[in-house]
Amino acid sequence: MNYMSREVTVIGGITADIEGVPQEDLKLQDSNPGVIRISHGGVGRNITENLARLGISVGLVSAAGEDFVGISAKNELEGLGVDVSQVALYPEESTAMYLSILNILGDMEMGLCNMDVLEKITMERLHPLIPWLKDSQILCLDTNLSEELLGNITDELDGFPLFLDPVSVAKASRARKYIGRFHTVKPNRMEAEELSGLTILSEEDLNRAGDWFLAQGVTRLFITLGSGGVYFREGKEQGLLPVKNTVLKSATGAGDAFSAAVLLGHLRQWDVRKTAEIAMSASQIAMESKAPVNPCMGMERLLKEREKGEKAHA
């Protein structure tokens, strides 16, 4: 195999994102007039696209159906310069789908997903790719992968820089036993509770959670808190960053943009605080778009957004 060097390799999901936004307050168990949008999504895919738009050389390992969604998603990433040689399309499968229902504020009320095709990402398939995976500076995993696969791949790549996006509370538990094998972890508050078994309701609780993650072997930790900002931790350096005001069109994909910027910080060897600031700016840019990845995402825009944030908090 002819390997192509990449700065980041992502192993994770490609989905069709179907998003519904009501015109008025959401009424459960009733039909709600609103707007429905369909776009390419998936945590792994979204992180990959954000990285590509930031000018990072990136490759994606994933599985999708050989259907319209899968083919178009692969072609779109290839058009952005992503190495999609390891995105496999299966004619007998349907591309994974994620359905989210938002409220009138743009925050998610509920979601449904069908990720069966991602079971095609197996250790049998990944094992021959180990040299290819190591030919990057950091490997990003999401928990759309099975618990067994997370265990096998983190064991196989022991000592190699690994980044984890836990995806959801339900799926975060898949990584619990292996959390110390990751260099960097980016859960939200509820995912951090699921991984650590701790209740996180205060800044003191966040500090305690930070101690727990670092004791397991994690080097860098970012716990996103929605409107509460983000808690960051590396060694003795820790802190809370607030959210600045922004025009919220959709919160979908904000966490994926945050993860992409955290990976960027690792590549550029930024300290944990600067990385958190840049990542917060990335999530702000993401929320300004109705799409899971803002097509305006780029390095120049990202750095300008951070400067605006610094002036606002000066």
Summary of the structure (lengths in Angstrom):
residues: 314
radius of gyration: 18.4
end to end distance: 52.0
largest distance: 55.9
contacts: 1115
relative contact order: 0.13
helix: 42%
strand: 25%
